[in-house]
Amino acid sequence: MPHNDLSSVLVLEKLTYGGDAMGRLPDGRAVFIPFGLPGERVRVHLTEEKQNFARGEIVEIMEPSPNRIAAKCKHFGICGGCHYQNLPYEKQLVAKTEIIRDQLTRIGKIQNPPVAPMIASPFEWNYRNHVQFHLTEDGKLGFVNATGNAVIPISECHLPENSINSFWPELQFDPNMDIERVSLRAGADDDLMLLLESDSPDAPELEIEADISVVHLFDEHPVVMAGADHHFIRVLGRDFKVSAPSFFQVNTAMAEKMVEHLLTNLPISPTTTLLDLYCGVGLFSAFFAPHVKRVIGIETSESACEDFAINLDEFDNVELYEGAAEEILPALVGRNNISTYAIADPPRAGLDRRALDALIKLKPRLLAYVSCDPSTLARDAKRLIENGYALQQVTPYDLFPQTYHIESISLFAWTR
């Protein structure tokens, strides 16, 4: 049957993780629709059909949601970067809180999970200290489109910090340059860094007249073309060195709120040993080191480890292991006093199974799990609970307003 015959009228029921609204086809299958809102009656065109579900796109909104608002950005609905600009911010927070609760219930099998209302970002717009562009074939800055199959040129974006937004429209590249991605990062005092990522070890030729740092990244190896290979990001009055290949939270104001939450909720003392898994450049370790007996950081990124060593240089109670958590943690099992409390901030894929098993053997009294993906959090929570941990609280943080992404901090207490 040709695709253009595949249309249905349905009522959208709820927002799901990933940014789509879900409805049901006449045969009962779930269908996932981008840019729809719960309660809307829509005509949809099916773009993909599977045995148990389908995907589609809105052809016509027959009955809009009373919550629907006009999007701020003219690219909304075509660009793949934002998902919820059609929903007032306070409603976005409620929807995301429900989504994380649903994931913990369905995937984690946790009845009535202790999820607090989501902590709002102080800034709904212009909050990102880091933005990644792709280039169109004619060298214009763009983003991947909503269907993920092309790069669209853009003329506005309301997510980056103002210093990035006032600069990026000036950037011009020659067509067919060997550049995979173009990133801009804003540091303390609006210090800007331009990152050019490519598959070639040869840095592209570029004329830069602005007073910014420019770094070419090939295979995580930075080559400085102008300025420095790092900048500093200020969190709660403390400056963190962040090198070009190193990760840092993109919403600085919310990173501060997460640090404060951890300091408040981990009952540390001068006898505490804190294990900081996936510690990055030392964001959490730096604030705990003055108050505990010992901090043990584990991080796989070479550049982040170098930054960590500089950012925590003033402390002599801090150790750092460079390598994968799933390789280092099992080697720590059986050693004395390795962990009273633990913080884990894994990537989107969650905790590696071997890392999780070793963590359970280490039995930290309290584990603070910082997650950027509620589905892998739910999977790992299920395993932790089966092995002697109780989920005490989940606090979601809106690090990414206008998008479906959900950050959270969950506290697991050892019960055996």
C-alpha positions as CSV (number, residue, x, y, z in Angstrom):
1,M,0.0,0.0,0.0
2,P,1.5,3.4,-0.9
3,H,2.4,5.6,2.1
4,N,0.2,8.5,1.1
5,D,-2.9,6.3,1.8
6,L,-1.8,5.7,5.3
7,S,-3.8,8.4,7.2
8,S,-5.9,8.1,10.3
9,V,-7.8,10.4,12.6
10,L,-7.0,9.9,16.3
11,V,-6.9,11.6,19.7
12,L,-3.4,12.0,21.2
13,E,-3.3,10.7,24.8
14,K,0.0,11.6,26.4
15,L,3.6,12.8,25.8
16,T,6.2,10.1,25.8
17,Y,10.0,10.1,26.4
18,G,11.6,11.2,23.2
19,G,9.4,14.2,22.5
20,D,6.5,12.5,20.7
21,A,2.8,12.4,21.7
22,M,1.2,9.0,21.7
23,G,-2.2,8.0,20.3
24,R,-3.8,4.7,19.2
25,L,-4.7,3.5,15.8
26,P,-8.1,1.9,15.2
27,D,-6.4,-1.5,15.5
28,G,-5.1,-0.7,18.9
29,R,-1.4,-0.1,18.1
30,A,0.3,2.8,19.7
31,V,1.4,5.6,17.2
32,F,4.0,8.2,18.0
33,I,3.6,11.7,16.6
34,P,6.1,14.6,16.9
35,F,4.9,18.1,17.9
36,G,1.4,16.9,19.0
37,L,-0.1,17.6,22.4
38,P,-2.3,15.4,24.7
39,G,-6.0,15.8,24.0
40,E,-5.6,16.9,20.4
41,R,-7.7,15.4,17.7
42,V,-5.4,15.1,14.7
43,R,-5.2,13.6,11.2
44,V,-1.9,11.9,10.9
45,H,0.1,10.4,8.0
46,L,1.9,7.2,8.9
47,T,5.6,7.3,8.1
48,E,6.6,3.9,9.7
49,E,4.7,0.8,10.6
50,K,5.8,-2.0,12.8
51,Q,3.9,-5.0,14.2
52,N,3.3,-3.4,17.6
53,F,3.5,0.4,16.9
54,A,3.7,3.0,14.2
55,R,5.1,6.5,13.7
56,G,3.5,9.3,11.9
57,E,3.3,13.1,11.4
58,I,0.5,15.5,11.8
59,V,-1.4,16.4,8.6
60,E,-4.1,18.5,10.3
61,I,-4.9,19.5,13.9
62,M,-8.7,19.2,13.9
63,E,-9.1,20.0,17.6
64,P,-6.1,21.7,19.2
65,S,-5.2,21.4,22.9
66,P,-6.3,24.4,25.0
67,N,-2.6,24.4,26.2
68,R,-1.2,24.9,22.7
69,I,0.8,28.1,22.2
70,A,2.7,29.6,19.3
71,A,6.3,28.6,19.1
72,K,8.9,31.2,19.7
73,C,11.2,30.0,16.9
74,K,10.3,29.9,13.2
75,H,12.2,26.7,12.8
76,F,10.2,24.8,15.4
77,G,8.5,21.7,13.9
78,I,11.2,21.4,11.2
79,C,14.4,21.5,13.3
80,G,15.0,18.5,15.6
81,G,16.4,20.5,18.5
82,C,13.2,21.5,20.3
83,H,10.1,19.5,21.0
84,Y,7.9,21.5,23.4
85,Q,7.9,25.1,22.3
86,N,4.2,24.7,21.6
87,L,3.6,24.1,25.3
88,P,3.8,26.7,28.1
89,Y,6.9,26.2,30.3
90,E,5.1,25.2,33.5
91,K,3.2,22.6,31.5
92,Q,6.5,21.2,30.1
93,L,7.7,20.7,33.7
94,V,4.6,18.8,34.7
95,A,4.7,16.6,31.5
96,K,8.4,15.7,32.1
97,T,7.8,14.9,35.8
98,E,5.0,12.5,34.6
99,I,7.3,11.0,32.0
100,I,10.1,10.1,34.5
101,R,7.4,8.7,36.9
102,D,6.0,6.6,34.1
103,Q,9.5,5.3,33.1
104,L,10.3,4.3,36.7
105,T,7.0,2.5,37.0
106,R,6.9,0.7,33.7
107,I,10.6,-0.1,33.2
108,G,11.8,0.0,36.8
109,K,8.7,-1.8,38.1
110,I,8.7,0.7,41.0
111,Q,5.2,1.2,42.4
112,N,4.5,4.9,43.1
113,P,8.1,6.1,42.7
114,P,9.1,9.0,45.0
115,V,9.4,11.6,42.2
116,A,9.4,15.2,43.3
117,P,8.1,18.0,41.1
118,M,10.7,19.0,38.5
119,I,13.0,21.9,39.4
120,A,12.6,24.6,36.8
121,S,15.5,26.2,35.0
122,P,15.9,29.9,35.9
123,F,16.0,30.6,32.2
124,E,13.5,29.0,29.8
125,W,15.6,30.4,26.9
126,N,19.2,31.3,26.2
127,Y,20.5,28.8,28.8
128,R,23.0,26.7,26.9
129,N,26.7,27.4,27.4
130,H,27.5,25.0,24.5
131,V,25.8,24.5,21.2
132,Q,26.7,22.2,18.3
133,F,26.0,23.0,14.6
134,H,26.3,21.0,11.5
135,L,27.1,22.5,8.1
136,T,24.9,22.5,5.1
137,E,26.5,21.6,1.7
138,D,26.9,25.3,0.9
139,G,28.7,26.0,4.3
140,K,25.8,27.5,6.3
141,L,25.4,26.7,10.0
142,G,22.4,24.4,10.6
143,F,20.9,21.7,12.7
144,V,19.7,18.2,11.9
145,N,16.0,18.3,11.0
146,A,13.2,16.6,13.0
147,T,13.3,13.5,10.9
148,G,17.1,13.1,11.3
149,N,17.9,12.8,7.6
150,A,19.1,16.3,6.6
151,V,20.8,19.4,7.9
152,I,18.6,22.6,7.6
153,P,20.2,26.0,7.6
154,I,19.0,28.2,10.5
155,S,18.7,31.9,11.0
156,E,17.7,31.9,14.7
157,C,18.0,29.7,17.8
158,H,16.8,30.7,21.3
159,L,18.6,28.1,23.4
160,P,22.3,29.3,23.5
161,E,23.5,31.9,25.9
162,N,23.5,35.5,24.6
163,S,27.2,35.6,24.0
164,I,27.0,32.6,21.7
165,N,23.9,34.0,20.0
166,S,25.4,37.3,19.2
167,F,28.4,35.6,17.6
168,W,27.3,32.6,15.6
169,P,25.5,34.4,12.8
170,E,28.8,36.0,11.8
171,L,30.4,32.6,11.1
172,Q,30.8,31.7,7.4
173,F,32.4,28.6,6.0
174,D,33.3,27.6,2.4
175,P,31.1,24.9,0.8
176,N,32.3,21.3,1.2
177,M,34.8,22.0,4.0
178,D,35.9,18.9,5.8
179,I,34.2,19.7,9.0
180,E,31.8,17.3,10.8
181,R,30.6,19.6,13.5
182,V,31.0,23.2,14.6
183,S,30.6,23.9,18.3
184,L,30.6,27.2,20.3
185,R,31.1,27.2,24.0
186,A,30.7,30.2,26.4
187,G,32.8,30.3,29.5
188,A,33.1,32.7,32.5
189,D,32.9,36.3,31.5
190,D,31.5,35.5,28.1
191,D,34.8,33.9,26.9
192,L,34.0,32.1,23.7
193,M,35.6,28.9,22.2
194,L,35.0,27.7,18.7
195,L,35.5,23.9,18.1
196,L,35.8,22.5,14.7
197,E,35.5,18.7,14.6
198,S,36.5,16.7,11.6
199,D,37.5,13.2,10.4
200,S,40.8,14.7,9.1
201,P,43.9,15.3,11.1
202,D,44.5,18.4,9.0
203,A,43.0,21.6,10.5
204,P,40.8,23.5,8.0
205,E,42.0,26.9,6.8
206,L,40.0,29.6,8.5
207,E,40.2,33.4,8.9
208,I,39.1,34.5,12.3
209,E,39.1,38.2,13.2
210,A,37.2,37.8,16.5
211,D,39.0,37.6,19.8
212,I,38.1,34.0,20.6
213,S,39.8,30.6,21.0
214,V,39.6,28.3,18.0
215,V,40.4,24.6,18.4
216,H,40.4,21.8,15.7
217,L,39.4,18.4,17.1
218,F,40.3,15.2,15.4
219,D,39.8,12.0,17.3
220,E,39.7,13.9,20.6
221,H,43.1,15.4,19.9
222,P,42.9,19.2,20.1
223,V,45.0,21.5,17.9
224,V,44.9,25.2,18.9
225,M,44.3,27.5,15.9
226,A,43.8,30.6,18.0
227,G,43.7,31.4,21.7
228,A,43.8,28.5,24.2
229,D,42.7,24.8,24.2
230,H,40.4,25.4,27.2
231,H,38.2,27.9,28.9
232,F,36.8,28.3,32.4
233,I,33.2,27.8,33.5
234,R,32.2,29.4,36.9
235,V,29.9,27.4,39.2
236,L,29.0,28.8,42.6
237,G,31.9,31.2,42.5
238,R,34.5,28.5,41.6
239,D,36.2,28.4,38.2
240,F,36.5,25.0,36.4
241,K,39.0,24.5,33.6
242,V,37.2,22.7,30.8
243,S,39.4,21.6,27.8
244,A,38.0,21.4,24.3
245,P,37.3,17.6,24.3
246,S,36.0,17.6,27.9
247,F,32.3,17.4,28.9
248,F,30.6,19.9,31.1
249,Q,26.9,20.5,32.0
250,V,25.4,22.8,29.3
251,N,23.1,24.7,31.8
252,T,25.4,26.4,34.3
253,A,22.6,27.8,36.5
254,M,21.1,24.3,36.9
255,A,24.5,22.7,37.5
256,E,24.7,25.0,40.5
257,K,21.3,23.8,41.8
258,M,22.4,20.1,41.4
259,V,25.6,20.7,43.3
260,E,23.6,22.4,46.1
261,H,21.1,19.5,46.1
262,L,23.9,16.9,46.5
263,L,25.7,18.9,49.3
264,T,22.3,19.1,51.2
265,N,21.3,15.5,50.7
266,L,24.5,13.5,51.2
267,P,25.1,13.4,55.0
268,I,28.8,13.8,54.7
269,S,31.3,14.2,57.6
270,P,35.1,14.5,58.0
271,T,35.2,10.7,58.1
272,T,33.4,10.2,54.8
273,T,34.9,8.5,51.8
274,L,33.2,9.7,48.6
275,L,33.4,7.7,45.3
276,D,32.7,10.0,42.3
277,L,32.0,7.9,39.2
278,Y,32.2,9.5,35.8
279,C,33.6,12.5,37.6
280,G,34.4,14.5,34.5
281,V,36.4,17.7,35.2
282,G,35.6,17.4,38.9
283,L,32.4,19.5,39.2
284,F,31.0,17.5,42.2
285,S,34.3,16.4,43.7
286,A,35.5,20.0,44.1
287,F,32.6,20.9,46.3
288,F,32.8,17.8,48.5
289,A,36.6,17.6,48.9
290,P,36.8,20.3,51.6
291,H,34.3,18.5,53.8
292,V,35.2,14.8,53.6
293,K,38.2,12.5,54.5
294,R,38.7,11.2,51.0
295,V,37.4,11.6,47.4
296,I,38.0,8.9,44.8
297,G,37.3,10.0,41.2
298,I,36.9,7.6,38.2
299,E,36.8,9.0,34.7
300,T,37.6,7.6,31.3
301,S,38.2,10.8,29.3
302,E,41.9,11.7,29.2
303,S,41.3,15.5,28.8
304,A,38.7,15.5,31.6
305,C,41.2,13.7,33.9
306,E,43.8,16.4,33.1
307,D,41.3,19.1,33.9
308,F,40.2,17.3,37.1
309,A,43.9,17.2,38.3
310,I,44.1,21.0,37.8
311,N,40.7,21.8,39.2
312,L,41.3,19.9,42.4
313,D,45.1,20.6,42.7
314,E,44.6,22.4,46.0
315,F,43.4,19.2,47.8
316,D,45.6,16.4,49.0
317,N,42.7,14.0,49.9
318,V,41.7,13.4,46.3
319,E,42.6,10.4,44.2
320,L,41.8,9.9,40.5
321,Y,41.7,6.7,38.5
322,E,41.7,7.2,34.7
323,G,39.8,4.4,32.9
324,A,36.4,2.9,32.5
325,A,34.3,2.5,35.6
326,E,33.5,-1.1,34.6
327,E,37.2,-1.9,34.7
328,I,38.3,0.1,37.7
329,L,35.4,-0.5,40.1
330,P,35.7,-4.3,40.2
331,A,39.4,-3.8,41.1
332,L,38.4,-1.7,44.2
333,V,36.1,-4.4,45.6
334,G,37.5,-5.9,48.8
335,R,39.7,-2.9,49.7
336,N,39.0,-1.2,53.0
337,N,37.0,2.0,53.4
338,I,36.6,2.5,49.7
339,S,33.3,4.2,49.8
340,T,30.9,5.6,52.4
341,Y,28.8,7.4,49.8
342,A,28.9,7.4,46.0
343,I,27.9,9.8,43.2
344,A,27.4,8.3,39.7
345,D,26.9,10.6,36.7
346,P,27.0,8.1,33.8
347,P,26.4,8.9,30.1
348,R,23.0,8.4,28.4
349,A,23.5,4.6,28.3
350,G,23.5,4.5,32.1
351,L,25.7,2.4,34.3
352,D,27.6,-0.4,32.6
353,R,26.4,-3.8,34.0
354,R,29.9,-4.6,35.4
355,A,30.2,-1.2,37.0
356,L,26.8,-1.6,38.6
357,D,27.6,-5.1,39.9
358,A,30.8,-3.9,41.4
359,L,29.1,-0.9,43.0
360,I,26.6,-3.2,44.7
361,K,29.5,-5.2,46.1
362,L,31.1,-2.0,47.4
363,K,27.8,-1.2,49.2
364,P,28.0,2.6,49.6
365,R,25.5,3.5,52.2
366,L,24.0,6.1,49.9
367,L,24.3,6.4,46.2
368,A,23.4,9.6,44.3
369,Y,22.6,8.7,40.7
370,V,22.7,11.6,38.4
371,S,20.9,10.6,35.2
372,C,20.3,12.2,31.8
373,D,18.0,9.4,30.6
374,P,15.0,8.2,32.6
375,S,14.8,4.9,30.7
376,T,18.3,3.7,31.6
377,L,17.9,5.2,35.1
378,A,14.7,3.0,35.5
379,R,16.6,-0.1,34.3
380,D,19.5,0.5,36.7
381,A,17.1,1.4,39.6
382,K,15.4,-2.0,39.2
383,R,18.7,-3.8,39.5
384,L,19.8,-1.7,42.5
385,I,16.5,-2.3,44.4
386,E,16.7,-6.1,43.6
387,N,20.1,-6.0,45.3
388,G,19.4,-4.3,48.6
389,Y,18.9,-0.6,47.8
390,A,15.8,1.4,48.5
391,L,14.9,4.4,46.2
392,Q,14.5,7.3,48.7
393,Q,13.8,10.2,46.3
394,V,14.0,11.3,42.7
395,T,14.4,15.0,41.9
396,P,14.1,15.9,38.2
397,Y,16.0,19.0,37.0
398,D,15.1,20.8,33.8
399,L,18.5,21.3,32.3
400,F,17.0,21.4,28.8
401,P,13.9,23.6,28.6
402,Q,11.9,23.3,25.3
403,T,13.3,19.8,24.7
404,Y,12.3,16.3,25.9
405,H,15.6,15.7,27.8
406,I,15.3,15.0,31.5
407,E,18.0,15.2,34.1
408,S,17.5,13.9,37.6
409,I,19.2,13.0,40.8
410,S,18.0,9.8,42.6
411,L,19.1,8.8,46.1
412,F,19.4,5.0,46.8
413,A,20.0,3.9,50.4
414,W,21.6,0.5,51.3
415,T,19.1,-1.5,53.4
416,R,20.8,-4.8,54.2
